[in-house]
Amino acid sequence: MPEGGLAPAADPWRRFMGLAYEAIILFGVVWFADYAFSALTQFRGHPGALRTAFQWFTLGVLATYFTYFWSDGRRSLPMKTMSLQLQTRAGAAVSPAHAFLRFAAVAALYVGALAAGHYVSGWLNLLVLAPFGWSLADRDRRALYDVIAGTRLVVRAPDARMRSVDV
């Protein structure tokens, strides 16, 4: 372990692979949740108040998912597979409020980048890469939203029961 007994920071490649795997899992979570919303409200995608409610509902599903799996030492399946865990800067487990703050920072950065790309210039869509690019330059390998939320993504050794045993 590096100085201070803190777990090693996740490298950009491990972060990216965790993100890709998380996207696969989230496809199913969001699809089923949004299907339920559409079935219950008869939402068909038309502009209006119901569409705004649908967007807020989807954001709420994502906020609930990430707040739950990032807090109190829990990890999602992709995080377990990639040996990742979210911690505070001091190395402690993240509280639900702190996990929600991180989610809010992630959402603000990505929604802001997509809004800038839509309303200002299509080239500004590239700003969605900025938080990840920050981890390439940051000494502690933190993404921009980790800097904002005061968190760090670390590599955590797999549990002993998860390791294969040579027979």
matplotlib code that plots the C-alpha trace (Angstrom):
import matplotlib.pyplot as plt

x = [0.0, 1.2, 2.0, -0.5, -1.8, -4.4, -5.4, -3.9, -5.8, -7.6, -5.7, -7.6, -7.9, -9.5, -11.8, -12.8, -13.5, -15.6, -17.6, -18.1, -19.3, -21.5, -23.1, -24.1, -25.7, -27.4, -29.0, -31.1, -31.9, -32.9, -34.8, -37.0, -37.6, -38.5, -40.7, -42.6, -42.9, -44.2, -46.6, -48.1, -48.4, -48.9, -46.0, -45.1, -42.2, -44.1, -42.9, -44.6, -44.9, -44.9, -41.7, -40.1, -41.4, -39.9, -36.5, -36.6, -37.7, -34.8, -32.4, -33.9, -33.4, -29.8, -29.3, -30.8, -28.7, -25.4, -26.0, -26.8, -23.8, -21.3, -22.1, -21.3, -18.6, -21.0, -20.0, -21.9, -21.2, -18.9, -17.0, -16.5, -15.4, -12.9, -11.8, -12.9, -14.3, -15.2, -13.7, -13.4, -10.0, -9.1, -9.8, -13.1, -16.4, -18.5, -21.8, -25.0, -25.1, -21.5, -22.3, -25.3, -23.0, -20.7, -23.6, -24.9, -21.4, -21.2, -24.7, -24.0, -20.8, -22.2, -25.6, -23.8, -21.5, -24.3, -26.4, -23.4, -23.0, -26.7, -27.3, -23.9, -21.8, -21.7, -18.0, -18.7, -20.1, -16.4, -16.6, -18.1, -14.5, -13.2, -13.9, -12.2, -9.3, -8.8, -7.9, -5.0, -3.5, -4.4, -1.6, -4.0, -5.8, -9.1, -11.7, -13.0, -16.2, -14.0, -12.2, -15.5, -17.0, -13.8, -13.8, -11.4, -11.8, -9.4, -8.3, -9.4, -8.0, -10.7, -12.1, -10.4, -13.5, -13.6, -10.1, -9.7, -8.0, -5.5, -6.5]
y = [0.0, 3.5, 6.1, 6.5, 3.0, 4.1, 1.6, 2.3, 4.5, 2.9, 3.5, 5.0, 1.7, 0.0, 3.0, 2.8, -1.0, -0.5, 2.2, 0.0, -2.9, -0.7, 0.7, -2.9, -3.5, -0.1, -0.8, -3.5, -1.5, 1.6, -0.3, -2.2, 0.9, 3.1, 0.4, 0.2, 4.0, 4.0, 1.2, 2.8, 6.3, 5.5, 7.7, 7.5, 10.0, 13.1, 16.5, 17.8, 17.4, 13.6, 13.6, 15.8, 13.5, 10.6, 12.2, 13.0, 9.5, 8.0, 10.3, 9.3, 5.6, 6.2, 8.3, 5.6, 2.8, 4.7, 6.1, 2.7, 0.9, 3.6, 4.1, 2.2, 0.0, -1.6, -2.3, -3.0, -6.2, -4.3, -2.8, -6.2, -7.7, -4.9, -4.8, -1.2, 0.6, 4.2, 5.8, 9.2, 11.0, 9.6, 6.0, 5.6, 4.2, 6.8, 7.9, 7.9, 11.7, 11.8, 9.2, 11.3, 14.3, 12.4, 11.3, 14.9, 16.0, 13.3, 14.2, 17.9, 17.5, 15.1, 16.8, 20.2, 18.9, 17.4, 20.6, 22.7, 20.4, 20.6, 24.3, 25.9, 23.7, 20.0, 20.1, 20.7, 17.2, 16.2, 17.8, 14.5, 13.2, 15.9, 14.1, 11.0, 13.0, 14.6, 11.2, 11.0, 14.2, 14.1, 12.9, 10.8, 9.5, 11.1, 12.0, 15.6, 14.6, 12.8, 16.0, 17.9, 15.3, 14.6, 10.9, 8.5, 5.2, 2.6, -0.9, -3.3, -6.8, -9.5, -11.3, -14.6, -16.5, -15.0, -16.3, -19.6, -22.4, -24.7, -28.2]
z = [0.0, -0.7, 2.0, 4.8, 4.4, 1.7, -0.9, -4.4, -6.7, -9.7, -12.9, -15.9, -17.7, -14.7, -14.3, -18.0, -17.9, -14.8, -16.5, -19.6, -17.5, -15.4, -18.6, -19.5, -16.1, -16.1, -19.5, -18.0, -14.8, -16.6, -19.3, -16.8, -14.6, -17.6, -19.1, -15.8, -15.8, -19.4, -18.8, -15.7, -17.1, -20.8, -21.7, -25.4, -25.6, -26.6, -25.3, -22.3, -18.5, -18.7, -20.6, -18.0, -15.3, -17.2, -17.3, -13.6, -12.9, -14.8, -13.1, -9.8, -10.6, -11.4, -8.3, -6.1, -7.8, -7.4, -4.0, -2.7, -4.3, -3.6, 0.1, 3.3, 1.7, -0.8, -4.4, -7.6, -9.5, -12.0, -9.1, -7.5, -10.8, -11.4, -7.7, -7.3, -4.3, -3.6, -0.5, 1.0, 0.6, 4.1, 3.0, 4.9, 3.6, 1.8, 3.5, 1.5, 1.5, 0.2, -2.4, -3.5, -3.7, -6.0, -8.2, -8.4, -9.5, -12.1, -13.4, -13.5, -15.4, -18.0, -18.4, -18.6, -21.3, -23.3, -22.9, -24.1, -27.1, -27.9, -27.4, -28.2, -30.5, -31.3, -30.6, -27.0, -26.7, -26.3, -22.8, -21.7, -21.8, -19.5, -16.1, -17.4, -18.9, -15.6, -14.1, -16.6, -15.3, -11.6, -9.3, -7.3, -10.5, -9.4, -12.0, -11.9, -10.0, -7.4, -6.9, -6.5, -4.1, -2.1, -3.0, -4.6, -6.5, -5.3, -6.1, -3.4, -3.2, -3.8, -0.8, 0.1, -0.7, -4.2, -5.1, -6.9, -5.0, -6.6, -6.0]

ax = plt.figure().add_subplot(projection="3d")
ax.plot(x, y, z, "-o")
ax.set_aspect("equal")
plt.show()
